[in-house]
Amino acid sequence: MSNQQSRVMTCRARSLQEALDMVRTELGPETTVLNTREVPTGWWARLAGSRHFEIEARRALPSNSSVAVKLRRRPSPLSQLAELDTSQAIPRVDAEDHRRRLIGSLDRGDLDISLPNLDPSLKQTASHTTGPVFDLLTELLDADVSESVARELVTELRNVASPADLANFNRLRALLEHRLQSQLVTSGSIRLTPGKRRVVALVGPTGVGKTTTIAKLAANLRLKDKLRVGLITVDTYRVAAVDQLRTYAEIIDLPMKVVASPQEMRDAVVQLADQDIVLIDTAGRSPRDEIQLQELRAMLQEADVDEVHLVLSAVSATSHLTRTVHSFEAVGTTSLLLTKLDEADGLGNLVPLVRSVKLPLSYLGCGQSVPDDIVVAEKQKLVRVLLSRETYQTLL
């Protein structure tokens, strides 16, 4: 929609770049951006991965006016949304007052990048609070990071960044990556002790890929590490899951036990005493069903497990992921294993998870291929993928 007299237009699209392109097409390359925001779409739309952004803009002021803000594309994939033209003689303003208003606008989520008349001597000061910071915020939103989390990250950076960091986009982004790496906890691969058997269980909700992940781990441990691997499945609710795991066991030549009770679990663990490692595949459990979780805990206690990896799908909503982590604490989880990274359009939904949950990350599943599509989680690589700096293929 637009105001023909003042040529103010509001464009809504699925990304900031798309909305910006619409503005350029309608109003021309020289455009003043008045406001940029993410439009609330409701929890169901967010769950489905639908996001909308809105840009309010107006046609640039005539050349004899006091300021013009030009929008342009750069060769870089990053979008520089505003650039000051200080060629005109313009009145001075108070720098601190200008800084406070800009920061306040960003903190409120207005994301207003329209600039008042600036003296050329204040251009560098203003750019510390607008250009690189706003570019980073835009990049976070494009990486599927929620608006609230993106704003929180930017605010944290402003509190710790030096003036030189705030003036340089690459330094600011490097600082963000470093902070996220410091907040991310990893556990490494399954810990093995020579001469001592290790019992490891995979737990989680239904449909997250536990059985396929067990097969990947078993194949790597047996074929690459040359270890003796035994399998136990408790997933008797799904006949297909038992058959699937049995097929893998036969191909790799692994002993496998199917159990349905704590006593059978105890017996199976004893029968596999000569193995270097025993992997336990469990049935999916709802994070809302406390009785099921307690039954699962009792089953794992009979197995005397050494590690319990909680398996979660990367395509799930952030709220579901966080709630599931807390619910499965009752089972005795020791680490987190993320799957289906290859199916996600963006992985920004995982940023608040790795920031708030202290359960260490062990492995990442990036496809269906056995045994290839699984890797040990590494901080630096994962953070770059979360921020859409690299694709999930770089993890493999």
N, C-alpha and C positions, 0 to 999 in steps of 0.2 A: 504494500500500500504506500501511497506517496501524497505529499502536499504540493500541488502544482505551482503555487505561488512561491514558496520557499524552496521547493524541490527537496524536501526531506523525505527519505525513503527508509522503510524497515524491511529487510530481507531475512527470511528464515530458511535454513537448509540443514542438511545432516552433518556438515562440518563447517568450521570457520572459513576455510579456504573457498568452499563452494558458495557460501553467502557473500564473501568478499568479491568473488567473480561476478555474481549477480549485480552487486552494487556498481562495479566498474562498467559492466555492460550498459546499465541504465543511465548512470550519471557521468560516465567518463573517467579517465585515469586520475584526474585531479579531484579528489573527493575528501571531504572532512568526515571522519568517523566520530560520531557523537556518543555511541554506547555500544558495547559488545557484551553479550551474556549467553549462558546456556539456559534454554527454556525447559522448565520442569515438564516431564512427560508422563509422570505416574510410575508407580513401582512395576506394573506389568510391562509397560513399554521398555523400562530400563532392564528388566529381566530378559527381555527378548533382544536386547542389544540396540534398541532404537534411541538415538540421541538427536536433539535439535539445537541449533545455535542461531542467534539472532543478532544482526548488525543494523544499527540505526545510523544513517549517514545523510549528508546533504551535499549538493554540488558546491565545489570550491568557490571561495569568495573571489571577486574580480581581482585582477592583478594589482590594482592600486590600493587594495585593502591592506590591513596591518599584518596579516599572517595567512599563509596557505599551507595546508597539509597535503602532501602528495602520497598517493599509494602506488606502489609498483611491485613488480615481480623481481626476484633475484634468481640467479642461476642455482643458488643453494635451495634445497628442499624446505628450508626454514623461511617463514614469511615475515618480512619486515613491514609492519602494518602502518607505521607513521614515520615521516621524515620531516624535520623542521626546515623551513626556508627562511633564513634570517637576512636575506639580502635587502629587505626593506627597513627603513628607519622606524623603529618601534619603541614605545615607552618602556621604562624599567618597571619591574615588579619585585616584591620582596621574595628572596629565594627560599627562606625557611617556610614562609606561609605557603608558597607554591608547593614545596616538598610535602608539607603536612596534608594539603588537600589531595595531592596525588596518591599518597600512601593510604589516606583514609578512604578514597574512592576504591582503591584496589582491595582493601580489607573488607569493605562492604560488599564486594562482588560486583560493583557497578562496571568495573573494567573500562572506565571512561578514559580514552586516550586523546580526546580533543584538548589542545593546549592553549592556554591564554597567551597574550602577547608577551614574548620573552626578549630580554636584552641578549645580544649574542654572547656576552660574558657569562650568562647563566645557562647556555646551551648544554655544556658538559655536566653541570650539576643536575639539570633536569633529566638528561639521558640516563643518569645512574638509577633513576627511579622509574623510568618508563621503558625505553627501548628493549634492553636485554631482559629485564624482568618480565615485561609483557610477552616478549617472544618465547621465553621459557614457559610461561603460563599457558600460552597457546599450544606449544608443543606437548605439554602434559595432557591437555584436553584432547588433542588429536591422538594421543597414545591411549585413549580410553580411560584415563584417570578421571575420577569424578571431580566436579567443580569444587566441592568442599575440600577434598583432599589436596587438589592442586593448589588451591589458595593457601591451605595450611603449610604445604611444603615451601611455597614462595615466601610466606611470612617468616618461616624459620630461617630460610636462607638470608633474608634481609637483615635478620638479627645477628648473624654471625659473619656475613661476608664483608670483606674490606671494600673501600671505595673502588679500588682497582678491579675487584671481582665483579662489582655491580655494573661497571662500565664495559665489561667484556663478556659477551654471550657465552663463548666457549669456556671461559674460566668459571662462569656461573654454573653452567651445565656440569662441568667436571666436579665442582663442589657438591652439587646435588647427587651425582653418582657416588661420590666418596661417602656422603652421609648415609645414603641408602645401603651401601655395602657394609658400613659399620653397624647398621641396625639389623641386617640380615644375618641369621645364624645358620650355619651348615654343620652337618655331622660327619660328612664323608661317607664312604661305602660301609657295608656291613663289616663289623670288626671281628676278625678271626684270630684265635690264639692257637698256635701249633700244639697238637696233642689234646685239644679240648673241643668238644662238640659245641656248636652254636645253634640255638633254636630261635628262629625268627618268624613272627606272624605278621600278616597283612590284614588290616581291618579297615572298615569304612562303609559308607552308604552303598546302596545298590547302584549298579551301572557305571561305576567309576573306573573299571578296568583292572580289578584286583587279580583275576585269574590270568589274564594276558601278561600282567606285570610279573606275576610269580613265574610264568614260563620264561620270560626274558631273563630274570635273575638266575633261574635254575640253569638255563642254557649257557649263560656267561660263566657262572661258577664252575660248571662241569667241563665245558668245551675249551674255555680260555684259561681258567685258573687251575684246571685239572683236579678239582676237589670232588670228594664223594658227597653227593647231594641226595637227600631223601625228601619226599613230598607227602604232606598230609592235607586232606581237604575236609572241611567241615560243612561245605556248601552243598548239603544234600537236598536243599530246597529246590535247586535247579539241576535237573538231570543233565542238561546240556553242559553245565559248568564242569561236572564230574567227568563227563565224556571228553570234553575239551582238554582238561588237564591230563587225563589218562593218555590221550593221543600224544601229547607232548612228552610225557614220561616214557612212553614206548619208543618214540623216535630218538630221544636222548639216552635211553637205556637207564632210567632212574627207578628205584623202588618207590611205590606209592601206596598209601593207606587211606581208606575212606572211613571216617568216624562220625558217629551221631550222638555220642554221650560222653560225659567226663571220663567214665571208666574206659571206654574205647580209646579215648585220647591218651590216657595214661599208658595203656597197653601198646599203642602205636609208637609212642615216643621210646618206650623200652625196646621195641623190636628194631628201631632204627638207631640203636646206640652205637653202631659201628660206622656211622656216617660223620663226615666233617661238619656238615651243616644240614639242618632240617628246616624246610620252608613250609609254613602253614597257611593255606588259603581258607578264609572264613566267609560265611554267608553275609550278604549285605544287611546292615542294621540301620533302622531309622534313628537319627540323632534325637528324636523326640520320645522314643520308646525306652524308658528307663529299665523296664523289666528285661527287654531283649539285651540291653547293654550289660546288665548284671549277669545274665546267662552267659554272655560272651566272655565276660571277665572270669567267671568260674571255670569255663572251658580252658582258657589260657593259663589259669593258675595250675590246672592239672598237668599242663605241658611244661610248666616251669620255664616259660619263655625268657630269653635274654633281651630281645628287642621286639617292639611292637610299632610297626610303621603304619601311620594313618594315611590311607590313600584317598586323595580328593581330585576332582576334575577341575581343570583350570577354566572351563567354560561356565562354571557355576557363579552365581551372584556373590558379591563380597559378604553380604549379611549371612547367607547360607554357609559359606566357608567358615566364617568366624564362629558361628553358632555350633557347627559340627565339630570344630576343634575343641571347643569347651565341653561339649557333651561327651565326646569320646575320651576325655581325661579320666573318666571313671573306669575305663578299660585298662588304663596304665600305659598309654601311648608314650613312646620315647622319641619319635621323629615323625616328620611329615614327608610324604611322597606325592608329588603332583603329576597328574597324567593329562593327556589330551591337549598339550600345548599346541599341537599342530591344528587343532580344530577351532581355536579361538581367533576371532578377528583382531582382537587386541588383548594385551595382558595387563593393562593398567588396573584392572579390578583386583589384581594380586598385590598391588603396592601397599594398601592399608593392611592386608593380611600379614605380609612379611614385616611390617613396621610394628604391629601390635601383638602378634603371636610369637612367643619365645620358643616354641617347639622347633628344633633345628630341622632344616631341610636335608634329606638324604639323597633321593634320586628324582629325576625328571623324565617322564614318559612323553615322547614326541612322535608317536605313530604306532602302527599295528605290527610292524615287522619284528619277528622274533629271530635272533636275539638282538638285533641292531638298535632299535629305536628306544634306548634307555641310556641315560648318562648320570654320573655322579654330579650333584649340584655344585656349581662353582659360583662364588659371589659376583665376581666381575662380569662374567659372561651373562649371568642371569639378569643382573640389574640393567645391562644394556638392552636386553630383549624386553624386559618389562617396560622400558621407556621407549620402545619401538626404534631404538638406535640400530638394532640388528634384528634379523629374523630368527625364528626358532631353529632353523637349519644350522646356524652357527654353533649351536650347542652340541651337535652330534660329531 
